[in-house]
Amino acid sequence: MDAIALRLEGGAHDPHCDGIIAAIWPMLREDCLEELSGRKEAAAADALLWMISKRIQAGVLVLDERGRVVRANAAGAEILREGRLLREAADGLHCPTPNETRALRHALKECLTQGADTEMILFLERDGDCGRLPVSLSSYPGEDLVVALIAREPDPKRVEMIAQKMGLTPVEARVAALMQLGIPNRQAAYIAGVKEQTFNTYSKRVLAKLNMSSRAEMAHMLTWQAGMGRA
């Protein structure tokens, strides 16, 4: 119910105030509600940006057409400071190896050429270890900008736990965690302490149980599930 308090001071128009208020109040009320709604929408947008900037554990980088960083959230800035996956340079982002840098530049061009709704996934190797992390590149509509979303390095134990919750046995979950690292089967089999043929058999079983078409798809899914779950 609307309530209006009207203060009259004995003016010549006081007798007409009730009629004036009744005539203008519907429009005034609508303007007030629109202003209130606009404030809430602005606050909601600020809250979303705050979450992406400060709280989300995935790195978010906004890149121009040359691969230079225009904006980064807190997690993205930390990834750049570490320099193990990506590092900034005058001519744009660089990866630990020249081949991966060329692959990144090519993917950026492809995103901008194909335009909106284009997403490309790269698995980039971190400097100093054999693990790989997925990087999602998406073209921002209407601008020559690409948004890179980078999963943080997940805890292998958490990857195993999530894999078990998805229906894998402990042994299969261990195999899935090694597959998630993106290392060759021979090396993964050595770490697991089994023959390569045995590891190959388990890896096929893992993909079938998780209904995944490729190792890359499975690694991408487990990385995001484990990495985002830490937030």
Disulfide bonds with the S-S distance in Angstrom:
none
